[in-house]
Amino acid sequence: MLSRIQAKAEAGTRLDREDGHWLLTEAPLLDLGSVAQEARFRRIPERRVTFVIDTNPNYTNVCITDCQFCAFYRRPGDKEAYTLTVDEVLTKVEFAAREGATTVLLQGGHNPALPLEYYLELVRETRRRFPSVTPHFFSASEIRTMSDVAGKPVPEVLSLLKQAGQTSIPGGGAEVLSERVRKRIEPKKGGPGAWLEVHREAHRQGFRSTATMMYGHVEQPEDVLDHLDAIRELQDEHGGFTAFVPWSFKPGNTLLEKWIKQYKGPNAYLRMLAVSRLYLDNFPHVQASWFSEGKRAGQVALSWGADDFGGTLFEENVHAAADYVNKTTVDEIMTLIRDAGFTPAQRTTDYDILKIY
């Protein structure tokens, strides 16, 4: 079976769900990694692994969506709830810019008290004060919250964000794009279409975005394939995704912790990366994560089909709320990439190369 899939990949023939199901459930892990790595080098021949200097602050933890996997959010009125002013957020951007960041990935909760102008000012002021920083702001569900609060359709909200200077959006909030899974772990967030339609419209308007997946909770292989099929089909439409970024669910301090005590280990992560590289034939990049899976797992992932090592993440609070903390520096990222046998290269949000080390 693997040799047949390998032949299809070499010929540029798209894998089907039967192929994907076998890869997810039965393919020998070492052999799967080898085939995925061959596919990676066919797409990107250089032994180069990219990374971005970035940070991931949050402007609010107030949220009314009650996702069962989230340890970060607080309900309105909670004693630990907070919302930063525009100037307070920009202080965080300023710190990142001084450290050399070219991307700020800004996300928060679904806070009905914030007007659309708040978000637009964040984008405008970031562009005005820190022209070297790309505002990679606001997940699809946050953009839907803006739409609901402002009484404006999503296309208009995206157009206003674009006029303010935004050109890309992060892929957070996808979790697993399966009706069954989303009803189980985030019933207030809507089905897969709630995420897909925001990214589809963003791509129509010229935004670039990432596609993500948070696995390792209630999903089954068919749910994973629903997810991969959905983003592959959307990528066929506009080519707006720059990369696929999977990570494992961290149960600490979440409602799901009652049923799921431990996050999936490195073997599951390597399998997900390798399957993604083979199945998502129209995605230019697959991102390994030193941050979400650990530095050693991130290094090994570079031999399982991944070609990007993510970002520096000077600040990160969502995983930290689930008691999972990992820190690094630019120098350490370069060392990790080199020790894995690759050449580090700094990139932009859109994967343009800034410097090869």
C-alpha positions as CSV (number, residue, x, y, z in Angstrom):
1,M,0.0,0.0,0.0
2,L,2.8,2.5,0.9
3,S,4.6,1.8,-2.4
4,R,1.4,2.6,-4.3
5,I,0.9,5.8,-2.3
6,Q,4.6,6.7,-2.9
7,A,4.1,6.2,-6.6
8,K,1.0,8.4,-6.6
9,A,2.9,11.1,-4.8
10,E,5.9,10.9,-7.2
11,A,3.5,11.2,-10.1
12,G,1.7,14.1,-8.7
13,T,-1.5,12.1,-8.3
14,R,-3.7,13.3,-5.5
15,L,-4.3,10.9,-2.6
16,D,-7.8,9.9,-1.8
17,R,-9.5,9.2,1.5
18,E,-8.7,5.5,1.4
19,D,-5.0,6.4,1.1
20,G,-5.3,9.0,3.9
21,H,-7.1,6.6,6.3
22,W,-4.4,3.9,5.8
23,L,-1.7,6.5,6.4
24,L,-3.3,7.7,9.6
25,T,-4.0,4.3,11.0
26,E,-1.7,1.6,9.6
27,A,1.3,3.0,7.7
28,P,4.6,2.1,9.4
29,L,5.8,5.3,11.0
30,L,9.5,5.2,9.8
31,D,8.6,4.3,6.3
32,L,5.9,7.0,6.3
33,G,8.4,9.6,7.4
34,S,10.8,8.6,4.6
35,V,8.1,8.9,1.9
36,A,6.9,12.3,3.3
37,Q,10.5,13.6,3.4
38,E,10.9,12.7,-0.3
39,A,7.7,14.7,-1.0
40,R,9.1,17.6,1.0
41,F,12.3,17.7,-1.0
42,R,10.4,17.4,-4.3
43,R,8.6,20.6,-3.3
44,I,11.5,22.4,-1.6
45,P,14.8,20.9,-2.8
46,E,17.1,22.9,-0.5
47,R,18.1,21.7,2.9
48,R,16.7,24.9,4.3
49,V,14.4,25.3,7.2
50,T,12.7,28.6,7.7
51,F,11.6,30.4,10.9
52,V,10.1,33.7,11.7
53,I,10.9,36.1,14.5
54,D,7.6,36.8,16.1
55,T,5.5,37.0,19.3
56,N,2.0,36.0,20.2
57,P,0.4,38.4,22.7
58,N,-3.3,38.6,23.6
59,Y,-5.5,41.7,23.8
60,T,-8.2,40.2,25.9
61,N,-9.1,36.9,27.6
62,V,-12.8,37.7,27.7
63,C,-14.8,35.2,25.8
64,I,-18.5,34.0,25.6
65,T,-17.9,30.9,23.5
66,D,-17.0,28.4,26.3
67,C,-14.9,26.1,24.3
68,Q,-14.2,22.9,26.3
69,F,-10.5,22.7,25.2
70,C,-9.6,26.2,26.3
71,A,-7.9,27.1,29.6
72,F,-7.2,30.7,28.6
73,Y,-10.6,32.4,28.4
74,R,-12.6,34.0,31.2
75,R,-16.3,35.0,31.1
76,P,-17.2,38.7,31.2
77,G,-17.1,39.9,34.8
78,D,-14.7,37.3,36.0
79,K,-12.1,38.6,38.4
80,E,-9.3,37.4,36.1
81,A,-10.8,38.8,33.0
82,Y,-8.9,41.6,31.2
83,T,-8.9,43.7,28.1
84,L,-5.9,45.8,27.0
85,T,-6.1,49.2,25.6
86,V,-4.7,49.9,22.1
87,D,-1.7,51.6,23.7
88,E,-1.1,48.6,26.0
89,V,-1.2,46.2,23.0
90,L,1.2,48.5,21.1
91,T,3.6,48.4,24.0
92,K,3.9,44.7,23.5
93,V,4.4,45.2,19.7
94,E,7.1,47.7,20.4
95,F,9.0,45.3,22.6
96,A,8.8,42.6,19.9
97,A,9.9,45.1,17.2
98,R,13.0,46.0,19.3
99,E,13.8,42.3,19.5
100,G,13.7,42.0,15.7
101,A,10.2,40.6,15.3
102,T,8.7,41.0,11.8
103,T,5.4,39.3,12.7
104,V,3.0,39.8,15.6
105,L,0.3,37.1,15.9
106,L,-2.3,38.9,17.9
107,Q,-5.4,36.9,19.2
108,G,-7.9,37.1,22.0
109,G,-11.3,35.9,23.0
110,H,-14.8,36.7,21.6
111,N,-15.4,39.8,23.6
112,P,-18.8,41.4,22.8
113,A,-17.8,44.7,24.5
114,L,-15.2,45.6,21.9
115,P,-16.3,47.7,18.9
116,L,-15.0,47.2,15.4
117,E,-13.0,50.4,15.6
118,Y,-10.8,48.9,18.4
119,Y,-9.6,46.3,16.0
120,L,-9.1,48.7,13.1
121,E,-7.1,51.0,15.3
122,L,-4.9,48.1,16.4
123,V,-4.0,47.4,12.8
124,R,-3.6,51.1,11.7
125,E,-1.4,52.0,14.6
126,T,0.8,48.9,14.3
127,R,1.3,49.7,10.6
128,R,2.0,53.4,11.4
129,R,4.3,53.0,14.4
130,F,6.1,49.8,13.4
131,P,6.2,49.5,9.6
132,S,8.6,46.6,9.8
133,V,6.0,44.5,11.6
134,T,3.3,42.5,9.8
135,P,0.0,42.5,11.8
136,H,-0.9,38.8,11.6
137,F,-4.0,39.5,13.7
138,F,-7.4,37.9,14.6
139,S,-8.6,34.4,14.0
140,A,-11.6,33.6,11.9
141,S,-13.9,33.3,14.9
142,E,-12.8,36.7,16.2
143,I,-13.5,38.2,12.8
144,R,-17.0,36.7,13.0
145,T,-17.4,38.3,16.5
146,M,-16.5,41.7,15.0
147,S,-19.1,41.1,12.3
148,D,-21.8,40.2,14.8
149,V,-21.0,43.1,17.2
150,A,-20.8,45.7,14.4
151,G,-23.8,44.4,12.4
152,K,-21.6,44.2,9.3
153,P,-21.1,41.2,7.0
154,V,-17.8,39.4,7.2
155,P,-16.7,40.5,3.7
156,E,-17.1,44.2,4.8
157,V,-15.2,43.6,8.1
158,L,-12.3,42.0,6.1
159,S,-12.4,44.9,3.7
160,L,-12.1,47.4,6.5
161,L,-9.2,45.4,8.1
162,K,-7.5,45.4,4.7
163,Q,-8.0,49.2,4.3
164,A,-6.4,49.6,7.8
165,G,-3.3,47.7,6.6
166,Q,-3.9,44.1,7.4
167,T,-2.8,41.5,4.8
168,S,-2.8,38.1,6.6
169,I,-4.8,36.3,9.2
170,P,-3.7,33.3,11.4
171,G,-5.4,29.9,11.2
172,G,-6.3,29.6,14.8
173,G,-9.8,28.4,15.8
174,A,-10.0,25.6,13.2
175,E,-9.5,22.8,15.8
176,V,-10.8,19.9,13.7
177,L,-13.1,20.9,10.8
178,S,-15.6,18.2,11.4
179,E,-19.3,18.8,12.3
180,R,-19.2,16.0,14.9
181,V,-16.1,17.2,16.6
182,R,-17.0,20.9,16.7
183,K,-20.4,20.1,18.1
184,R,-18.7,18.2,20.9
185,I,-15.9,20.5,21.9
186,E,-17.1,24.0,20.8
187,P,-20.8,24.0,20.1
188,K,-21.1,27.8,20.2
189,K,-18.4,28.3,17.5
190,G,-20.4,26.9,14.6
191,G,-19.6,24.1,12.2
192,P,-16.6,23.9,9.8
193,G,-18.2,26.5,7.5
194,A,-17.8,29.2,10.2
195,W,-14.0,28.9,9.9
196,L,-13.8,28.1,6.2
197,E,-16.0,30.9,5.0
198,V,-13.9,33.6,6.7
199,H,-10.7,32.2,5.1
200,R,-12.4,31.8,1.8
201,E,-13.5,35.4,1.7
202,A,-10.1,36.5,3.0
203,H,-8.4,34.7,0.2
204,R,-10.9,36.3,-2.3
205,Q,-9.8,39.7,-1.0
206,G,-6.1,38.9,-1.3
207,F,-5.3,38.0,2.3
208,R,-2.9,35.2,3.0
209,S,-3.5,32.9,5.9
210,T,-2.4,29.7,7.6
211,A,-4.5,26.5,8.1
212,T,-4.2,24.9,11.5
213,M,-5.4,21.8,13.2
214,M,-5.6,21.0,17.0
215,Y,-5.9,17.2,17.2
216,G,-5.6,14.7,20.1
217,H,-9.0,15.0,21.8
218,V,-12.3,13.5,20.5
219,E,-11.5,13.2,16.8
220,Q,-11.3,10.0,14.8
221,P,-9.4,9.4,11.5
222,E,-12.5,10.3,9.5
223,D,-12.7,13.6,11.2
224,V,-9.1,14.4,10.4
225,L,-9.7,13.5,6.8
226,D,-12.8,15.8,6.8
227,H,-10.4,18.6,7.9
228,L,-7.7,17.8,5.4
229,D,-10.2,17.5,2.5
230,A,-11.8,20.9,3.5
231,I,-8.6,22.9,3.5
232,R,-7.2,21.1,0.4
233,E,-10.4,22.0,-1.5
234,L,-10.2,25.6,-0.3
235,Q,-6.6,25.9,-1.3
236,D,-7.6,24.7,-4.8
237,E,-9.9,27.7,-5.1
238,H,-7.5,30.6,-4.3
239,G,-4.1,29.3,-3.2
240,G,-4.3,31.6,-0.2
241,F,-2.8,29.3,2.5
242,T,0.9,29.7,3.1
243,A,1.3,26.7,5.4
244,F,-0.4,23.9,7.4
245,V,0.3,24.0,11.2
246,P,-0.9,21.0,13.3
247,W,-0.4,20.8,17.1
248,S,-1.7,18.5,19.8
249,F,-4.4,19.4,22.4
250,K,-3.1,20.2,25.9
251,P,-5.7,19.2,28.5
252,G,-4.4,21.1,31.6
253,N,-7.0,23.2,33.3
254,T,-9.6,22.6,30.6
255,L,-13.1,21.0,30.8
256,L,-11.9,18.2,28.5
257,E,-9.2,17.3,31.1
258,K,-11.9,15.1,32.8
259,W,-11.8,12.7,29.9
260,I,-8.4,13.4,28.3
261,K,-5.6,13.3,30.9
262,Q,-2.5,13.5,28.7
263,Y,-1.6,15.1,25.3
264,K,-0.7,12.9,22.4
265,G,3.0,12.1,22.2
266,P,5.7,12.6,19.5
267,N,4.8,9.5,17.4
268,A,1.2,10.9,16.8
269,Y,2.7,14.3,15.9
270,L,5.2,12.9,13.4
271,R,2.5,10.8,11.8
272,M,0.2,13.9,11.5
273,L,3.0,15.9,9.9
274,A,3.9,13.2,7.4
275,V,0.3,12.5,6.4
276,S,-0.2,16.3,6.0
277,R,2.8,16.6,3.7
278,L,1.5,13.8,1.4
279,Y,-2.2,14.6,1.5
280,L,-2.0,18.4,1.2
281,D,-0.3,18.4,-2.1
282,N,-1.2,22.0,-2.8
283,F,0.3,23.4,0.4
284,P,3.7,24.9,0.0
285,H,4.8,24.6,3.6
286,V,4.2,22.3,6.6
287,Q,5.3,23.7,9.9
288,A,7.0,21.8,12.7
289,S,6.6,23.1,16.2
290,W,9.4,23.2,18.8
291,F,6.9,25.1,20.9
292,S,3.8,22.9,21.1
293,E,5.5,19.5,21.0
294,G,8.9,20.1,22.5
295,K,12.3,21.0,21.0
296,R,13.5,17.5,20.3
297,A,10.2,16.5,18.7
298,G,10.4,19.6,16.6
299,Q,13.9,18.7,15.4
300,V,12.8,15.2,14.4
301,A,9.8,16.6,12.6
302,L,12.1,18.2,10.2
303,S,12.8,14.7,8.8
304,W,9.1,13.8,8.6
305,G,8.1,16.3,5.9
306,A,8.1,19.7,7.7
307,D,10.2,22.5,6.2
308,D,9.4,25.3,8.7
309,F,10.2,25.7,12.4
310,G,7.6,28.2,13.4
311,G,8.5,31.4,15.3
312,T,10.3,32.6,18.4
313,L,7.1,33.4,20.3
314,F,8.6,35.9,22.7
315,E,5.2,35.9,24.5
316,E,2.5,33.1,24.5
317,N,-0.3,32.7,27.0
318,V,-2.8,30.2,25.7
319,H,-0.7,27.0,26.0
320,A,0.7,28.5,29.3
321,A,-2.8,28.6,30.7
322,A,-2.9,24.8,30.1
323,D,0.4,24.4,32.1
324,Y,2.5,23.9,28.9
325,V,5.3,26.3,28.7
326,N,8.3,26.2,26.3
327,K,10.7,29.1,25.6
328,T,13.5,29.7,23.2
329,T,15.7,32.3,21.5
330,V,16.7,33.1,18.0
331,D,20.1,31.6,18.6
332,E,18.7,28.4,20.0
333,I,16.3,28.0,17.1
334,M,19.2,28.3,14.6
335,T,21.2,25.8,16.7
336,L,18.2,23.3,16.8
337,I,17.8,23.6,13.0
338,R,21.5,23.1,12.3
339,D,21.8,20.2,14.7
340,A,18.9,18.5,12.8
341,G,21.0,18.8,9.7
342,F,19.5,21.8,8.0
343,T,20.3,25.4,7.2
344,P,18.3,28.0,9.1
345,A,16.7,30.8,7.2
346,Q,14.7,33.7,8.6
347,R,11.4,34.4,6.7
348,T,8.5,36.8,6.7
349,T,4.9,36.1,7.4
350,D,4.4,35.3,3.7
351,Y,7.5,33.0,3.7
352,D,9.7,35.4,1.8
353,I,13.3,34.7,2.8
354,L,15.0,37.6,4.7
355,K,18.3,35.9,5.6
356,I,20.0,32.6,5.2
357,Y,22.4,31.7,8.0
